[in-house]
Amino acid sequence: MLRATILAGAMLAAAGAAGAETISVTVVAGHPPVFRWVRMTSEVYIPAVNRALEGTGYEIAWSEQYGGALAPVGGELEAVEEGLAEIGLVSSLFDPAKLALQNVTYVTPFVSDDTRTISATMDRLHETDPDMRAPWEANGLEYLGCAIGIDDYLLMTTFPVGSLDDLKGRKIGAPGPAVNWLSGTGAVAVSGNLTTYYNEIKTGVYDGVIVFASAALPGKLHEVAPYITRMRFGGQYAGGMAANKDWFDALPEVVRKALKSACRDYSEAYHADLDAAVARAFEVMAANGATITDVPEEMRRAWAMGMDNVAKAWAERLEAEGQPGRRILALYMDTMRAAGARPVRDWDKE
């Protein structure tokens, strides 16, 4: 019954000005449009889909539901799976139970700060590897692409960090699996997300956070955590765009192609905008009193080598659950090394 309802509602057509069949599509995101992956959906992805459909006899009437209007951060998958929305910006980072394999970058820090390569790698692995698509399909979703690439993670704290000893006993917030990056540092890791970091630092819940520059500036985190320590944890993949699979499979082929091909435009614009935003973020935060420090390579290596091998533990846990954790870990690391990455630690070879 749910499937029939989804399909009937999605395919209900009205005659447009040019006689095109109109398909109603709701797009959902838990984050608000201040964040790039949401803003680019409005500015780039939706126009690209519309252009691709020109002259095909189909058009889309879009309803954009962002900032928790329809689903909270981490709830996008369920909203799309249940048919509350046709398409969602799904934060795999905040759905590690259902999209565990998609979090492979978050268990392999210190691999690469080249977000463009990381995003392209993850989209390509989804396109070519059935095991990467399987978690989406098991939850009734079709992965479209539009990888949400996150720029190089860093530390922002209320105190200066001159050595790893400075972290001992400090409460540090981190997103999802990134809490594991704090193992071996003596810090107290606390799971959190961008929507709450500012208030939690301001009220003393956290002494700092692991975050990325392009979100730190719009989040005004430098106001409450003015010490920025560039550890070069690496860029990350935090999710992508996915559609309700029953709905997607019932669409005309030309519409399906448009929904996927538009991710090429999205990705190019996204990363160009990201590169500019990162440079601007550091410039503005420094101008507003932030202290920015680049750590020496030996400190970065000491952090990486002092950690538990979270990637190995992650892979073994997934193997015990019947998922190909070891294979996906090796596949990702091999693909990144082939693309020129020089990991501080070969997580898959220990």
C-alpha distance (Angstrom), angle and dihedral (degrees) to the residues before:
residue distance angle dihedral
M1 . . .
L2 3.82 . .
R3 3.78 90.8 .
A4 3.77 91.8 50.5
T5 3.80 91.2 48.1
I6 3.79 92.4 50.0
L7 3.77 93.2 48.8
A8 3.76 94.9 44.2
G9 3.79 93.1 49.1
A10 3.79 94.1 44.1
M11 3.78 96.1 48.1
L12 3.79 97.4 42.1
A13 3.80 102.6 126.6
A14 3.74 135.3 -157.3
A15 3.76 126.5 -169.7
G16 3.81 109.4 -100.8
A17 3.77 126.3 -153.7
A18 3.79 90.6 -87.0
G19 3.79 95.2 38.6
A20 3.79 92.6 -99.3
E21 3.76 121.4 152.9
T22 3.80 108.9 -112.3
I23 3.79 120.2 -141.9
S24 3.79 118.1 -163.8
V25 3.81 113.8 -136.0
T26 3.79 127.8 -178.9
V27 3.80 116.1 -160.6
V28 3.80 118.0 -160.5
A29 3.81 134.4 -163.9
G30 3.78 130.0 167.7
H31 3.80 92.8 -148.8
P32 3.82 120.3 73.0
P33 3.83 123.3 -113.8
V34 3.80 92.2 -96.1
F35 3.80 85.3 82.9
R36 3.80 115.6 81.8
W37 3.78 99.5 -126.9
V38 3.80 90.2 57.0
R39 3.80 96.6 41.2
M40 3.80 91.7 49.4
T41 3.78 89.9 54.0
S42 3.80 89.1 62.8
E43 3.79 97.7 35.8
V44 3.80 101.6 40.4
Y45 3.81 117.0 4.5
I46 3.79 99.7 51.4
P47 3.84 94.1 44.9
A48 3.82 89.4 47.7
V49 3.81 91.5 53.4
N50 3.80 90.0 47.6
R51 3.81 91.6 51.5
A52 3.78 92.0 48.2
L53 3.81 89.9 54.2
E54 3.79 96.2 50.3
G55 3.79 109.6 123.1
T56 3.80 94.2 7.2
G57 3.81 97.1 103.4
Y58 3.80 91.9 -112.3
E59 3.78 133.1 94.3
I60 3.78 134.3 173.1
A61 3.79 129.5 -128.4
W62 3.80 103.4 -152.0
S63 3.80 128.0 -150.8
E64 3.81 112.0 -171.1
Q65 3.79 114.9 -157.1
Y66 3.79 110.6 -178.4
G67 3.78 140.1 155.3
G68 3.79 96.1 42.3
A69 3.80 94.3 -52.2
L70 3.79 90.6 131.5
A71 3.81 104.9 4.7
P72 3.81 135.9 12.7
V73 3.79 125.0 -123.6
G74 3.80 104.5 -69.3
G75 3.80 92.5 20.3
E76 3.79 97.4 84.4
L77 3.80 94.5 94.6
E78 3.80 92.6 56.5
A79 3.81 92.4 45.7
V80 3.80 90.8 55.4
E81 3.80 94.6 39.3
E82 3.80 91.1 52.8
G83 3.80 93.7 47.0
L84 3.80 97.3 -111.9
A85 3.81 85.8 124.2
E86 3.78 131.9 15.6
I87 3.82 95.8 -144.4
G88 3.79 131.9 24.9
L89 3.77 140.6 -176.3
V90 3.78 93.1 -127.0
S91 3.78 116.4 -155.8
S92 3.80 102.0 -148.3
L93 3.79 86.4 179.6
F94 3.80 88.7 70.0
D95 3.80 96.3 40.3
P96 3.81 101.5 57.4
A97 3.79 94.3 150.1
K98 3.81 95.3 59.2
L99 3.82 99.2 28.2
A100 3.79 101.6 34.4
L101 3.81 96.9 142.1
Q102 3.80 90.0 53.5
N103 3.80 89.2 63.4
V104 3.79 93.8 65.5
T105 3.82 92.0 114.7
Y106 3.80 91.5 54.5
V107 3.79 92.1 57.8
T108 3.80 91.6 48.7
P109 3.82 107.2 60.2
F110 3.80 122.7 169.1
V111 3.82 92.5 39.4
S112 3.82 104.2 110.7
D113 3.79 141.2 -22.1
D114 3.84 90.8 -154.7
T115 3.79 99.4 109.7
R116 3.79 93.1 178.4
T117 3.81 91.4 59.5
I118 3.81 92.6 44.1
S119 3.81 92.1 51.9
A120 3.80 93.4 46.2
T121 3.79 90.3 47.8
M122 3.79 93.7 52.2
D123 3.80 94.0 46.5
R124 3.81 90.1 48.2
L125 3.81 92.7 49.0
H126 3.79 89.6 51.5
E127 3.78 90.0 50.4
T128 3.80 96.3 47.7
D129 3.80 106.6 29.2
P130 3.82 121.4 68.7
D131 3.81 91.8 -159.8
M132 3.80 90.0 60.6
R133 3.80 92.0 51.3
A134 3.80 94.4 44.0
P135 3.85 97.8 81.2
W136 3.79 91.3 53.3
E137 3.78 92.7 47.6
A138 3.80 92.1 46.1
N139 3.80 86.7 60.5
G140 3.79 94.9 46.9
L141 3.81 96.5 -100.8
E142 3.80 136.6 125.9
Y143 3.80 114.2 -146.0
L144 3.81 109.1 -131.3
G145 3.81 100.3 -179.4
C146 3.82 125.3 -123.3
A147 3.79 92.4 136.9
I148 3.79 112.2 -147.8
G149 3.78 100.2 -129.1
I150 3.78 117.1 -164.7
D151 3.79 121.5 -153.4
D152 3.77 122.9 -121.8
Y153 3.80 112.0 -52.3
L154 3.80 119.9 -125.8
L155 3.80 141.1 171.6
M156 3.80 122.7 -96.1
T157 3.78 113.7 -173.7
T158 3.79 143.7 166.4
F159 3.82 89.0 -125.6
P160 3.82 134.4 47.6
V161 3.81 117.8 -94.9
G162 3.77 112.5 -146.7
S163 3.80 97.3 153.1
L164 3.79 139.7 2.8
D165 3.79 88.7 -97.7
D166 3.80 88.7 69.8
L167 3.81 89.3 68.8
K168 3.79 96.5 59.1
G169 3.77 112.0 121.3
R170 3.81 93.1 -0.4
K171 3.79 119.7 132.3
I172 3.81 108.3 -125.1
G173 3.79 123.0 -176.4
A174 3.79 119.4 -144.3
P175 3.80 136.1 171.0
G176 3.80 119.8 -101.4
P177 3.81 113.1 -61.9
A178 3.82 91.6 8.3
V179 3.80 88.6 80.9
N180 3.80 84.5 79.5
W181 3.81 90.4 65.0
L182 3.79 87.2 74.0
S183 3.80 93.8 61.2
G184 3.78 110.7 119.7
T185 3.81 94.5 18.3
G186 3.80 97.5 92.4
A187 3.80 90.8 -123.5
V188 3.81 121.0 130.3
A189 3.81 105.8 -116.0
V190 3.80 118.2 -144.9
S191 3.80 124.4 -175.7
G192 3.80 115.3 -126.0
N193 3.80 145.4 135.8
L194 3.78 140.9 -130.9
T195 3.78 95.8 -94.2
T196 3.82 92.5 67.0
Y197 3.82 106.1 27.3
Y198 3.81 97.6 97.1
N199 3.80 96.5 54.6
E200 3.79 93.5 40.1
I201 3.79 92.1 54.6
K202 3.80 92.1 42.6
T203 3.80 92.5 52.3
G204 3.80 94.5 44.2
V205 3.80 97.9 -109.2
Y206 3.82 86.7 123.3
D207 3.79 130.7 28.4
G208 3.77 88.2 -157.0
V209 3.78 146.0 -27.6
I210 3.77 142.1 -125.7
V211 3.79 102.8 -122.8
F212 3.82 142.9 139.0
A213 3.78 128.2 -104.0
S214 3.79 99.2 -121.6
A215 3.81 90.6 60.4
A216 3.80 96.9 34.2
L217 3.80 93.0 66.9
P218 3.83 99.2 51.0
G219 3.79 87.4 41.1
K220 3.83 88.5 53.8
L221 3.78 90.0 -135.0
H222 3.81 91.7 150.8
E223 3.80 87.4 70.0
V224 3.80 91.9 65.0
A225 3.82 101.3 22.9
P226 3.80 105.6 35.9
Y227 3.81 97.4 167.5
I228 3.80 109.3 89.6
T229 3.79 115.7 -171.4
R230 3.80 115.1 -171.8
M231 3.80 102.0 -147.5
R232 3.82 93.1 162.0
F233 3.78 94.1 -131.9
G234 3.79 85.6 168.2
G235 3.77 140.5 -112.9
Q236 3.79 118.9 -66.8
Y237 3.79 146.7 -156.0
A238 3.80 110.8 -123.6
G239 3.80 101.9 175.6
G240 3.76 140.5 -68.8
M241 3.76 146.4 -133.4
A242 3.79 119.5 -59.4
A243 3.78 136.8 174.6
N244 3.78 133.8 -148.8
K245 3.80 100.1 -90.2
D246 3.81 98.4 -143.1
W247 3.79 89.8 50.7
F248 3.80 93.4 43.8
D249 3.79 94.6 48.6
A250 3.82 90.7 52.6
L251 3.81 93.7 54.0
P252 3.81 122.4 101.4
E253 3.80 111.3 -92.2
V254 3.81 92.8 -114.2
V255 3.81 90.5 57.4
R256 3.80 92.7 47.2
K257 3.80 89.8 52.0
A258 3.80 91.8 48.4
L259 3.80 92.5 52.3
K260 3.80 91.0 53.5
S261 3.80 100.8 36.8
A262 3.81 91.4 53.7
C263 3.80 87.5 67.9
R264 3.81 88.5 73.1
D265 3.80 90.4 62.1
Y266 3.80 90.3 42.3
S267 3.80 93.9 51.8
E268 3.80 95.2 47.9
A269 3.80 93.8 47.8
Y270 3.79 92.0 41.0
H271 3.79 95.0 56.2
A272 3.79 95.3 42.0
D273 3.79 88.7 52.5
L274 3.80 91.5 44.3
D275 3.80 94.0 53.4
A276 3.80 91.1 51.5
A277 3.79 92.2 45.2
V278 3.80 94.1 52.0
A279 3.80 92.1 52.9
R280 3.79 91.1 46.9
A281 3.81 93.1 46.1
F282 3.78 93.8 58.5
E283 3.80 91.4 44.2
V284 3.81 94.2 51.0
M285 3.81 96.1 41.6
A286 3.80 91.0 50.3
A287 3.80 90.7 48.4
N288 3.79 88.7 53.1
G289 3.77 95.6 54.7
A290 3.80 104.9 -85.1
T291 3.80 117.4 145.4
I292 3.82 109.6 -136.1
T293 3.79 119.4 -162.6
D294 3.81 130.0 -177.7
V295 3.78 109.8 -151.4
P296 3.81 121.0 -135.3
E297 3.78 116.2 -103.4
E298 3.80 92.0 -112.2
M299 3.82 91.1 59.9
R300 3.78 90.7 48.9
R301 3.80 90.7 49.2
A302 3.81 91.2 47.1
W303 3.82 89.9 54.8
A304 3.82 92.8 48.2
M305 3.80 95.4 45.7
G306 3.81 93.0 43.9
M307 3.79 93.3 56.8
D308 3.75 125.2 95.2
N309 3.79 109.8 -105.4
V310 3.78 92.1 -99.7
A311 3.80 91.4 173.5
K312 3.79 93.0 58.3
A313 3.80 91.9 46.6
W314 3.81 89.9 48.2
A315 3.80 92.4 50.2
E316 3.80 93.8 47.7
R317 3.79 91.9 48.9
L318 3.79 90.8 52.3
E319 3.81 91.4 47.3
A320 3.81 88.5 55.2
E321 3.81 87.8 53.6
G322 3.81 92.2 51.2
Q323 3.80 96.5 -102.1
P324 3.84 124.0 126.0
G325 3.79 96.5 -113.8
R326 3.80 96.9 150.0
R327 3.80 93.6 48.1
I328 3.81 94.6 48.2
L329 3.81 91.5 46.3
A330 3.81 91.5 52.4
L331 3.81 91.8 42.4
Y332 3.79 92.9 53.0
M333 3.81 94.8 44.8
D334 3.81 93.0 45.8
T335 3.80 91.6 48.2
M336 3.80 92.1 49.7
R337 3.80 93.2 46.9
A338 3.81 89.3 49.7
A339 3.81 88.0 52.5
G340 3.80 90.6 55.8
A341 3.80 103.4 -91.5
R342 3.80 116.7 148.1
P343 3.82 105.9 -158.5
V344 3.79 117.5 -154.0
R345 3.79 86.2 -140.2
D346 3.83 128.2 23.5
W347 3.77 96.0 -136.1
D348 3.80 93.9 -177.6
K349 3.80 96.9 52.4
E350 3.81 101.2 56.5
